[in-house]
Amino acid sequence: MNQKIQLIEKEIEQKGQAVRIIEDLDKDYEKLTGIAMLDNFGLNSELLSSSLGGSELFPKNFEALFLQSNVFVPPDMRFFSIEDREAKGNKLEIDFKDGGTAGAYPYTLRIYLRLETEGS
């Protein structure tokens, strides 16, 4: 099993800002198997919507804190596991809304995607 971590970054300039993220997943990897976000955005932030290849990934208004991780969590445990989601160049779309409680503004929202493919 080959793994790759794909990083998505988006600047959040001010409290309560909503941003739209559109990213094509790596076409050389078969599955999206995990997602993680750094804990620098505080509480009350939401994924207003999220989809992969046009299919809903998380429910509307999903609390982003469920995807948060920090340096106290071992690296191999930081990802929220996802099953049976095809990567293969599919488009990931996320509407993120800042909860207004980050330690400082502006900040960089970082979303880490764990991609996997069979092979040697």
N, C-alpha and C positions, 0 to 999 in steps of 0.2 A: 504494500500500500504506500503510495507516494502522497505526501502532504505538502501544502503550500499555504502560507498565510498571506491573504490579500488585505491591504490596508486602505481604508477610505478616510480622508481627512476633510473637514469642513470648518471654516471659521464661524464662530458665534460672536457677534460684535456687541450685543446688548441683552439685558434681561428680557425674557419672554419672547425672544426672536424665534420665528419658525423658519426652517430651511427645508428645501427639497433636495434630496440626494438621488442621483441616477448614475448607476455604475454597471458596466458590463463585467460579468464574472469571467475569469480566465477560461477560454474555450478548450484548453488542454486538460482540464480537470472535470471529472464526471459529476461529483456531488459536493454540495454545500453541507458540511457536517457540524458546524459550530459557528457561534457569533459571540463576540465579547466587546465591551466598551470600557474605556478607562473611567475612573470615578471622579474625574475633575469637573463634571457638570452639576454636581450637587443633587438635591432631591426634587421631586415633583415634575421632572421632565418626562415627556411622553413621545411615543411613536404614534403620531396621529393616524398614520396608515403605513403599511409595509407590504410589498409584494415581490415575488420572484417569478419572472416569466409570466406575469399577469395573474398569478394565483396568490391569494392572501398568505402572508408569512406569519404574522402575529395579528391578534384581534385589534380593531381600531382602538385608539387611545390606550395602547399597551404601555404600562409603566416601565420606563427605561431602566429603573433601578434593578429590575430582575436580570438585566444583562451586564450590570456593572461589576467590575473587578478592580482589585488594587494590588499593590506589591506584597501584601501579606498573604495572598493566595498563591499557592505553588503554580508555576507557569502551565503545567499540564492539566490543571483543574480550573482554569479561568474561563473556559468557554461554556456557554449555554448550548447543549447538544441539540442538533437538528437532524431528523432522519428523513430519508427518501425525498430529498430536494435536489433536482437536477441543476447542475451548474452549467457546463458546456456553453459558455458565452451568453447565458440568459441574463436579462436585465434585472438588476435589483433596484427597487424604488422605495425610498423611505422619506416620509414627511416627519421631521423631528421638531418638537417644540420645547424650547428651554424652559425650565421650571422657575428661573429667577433666583436660584440659591447657590450658584457657583461661587467659588472663593474669589474669583477675579474675572473681569471682562476686559478685553475680549479673551477668548480661549479657543483652542483647537479641539473640536469634537473628533475623536478617533474611534473608528469602528473596525474591528479585526474580524476577518472571515476565515474560517478554516475550510479549505478545499481539499478533496481527496480524489484519487483515481487509482484503479487497479494497475499493476504493472511492476516492473522490476527496477 
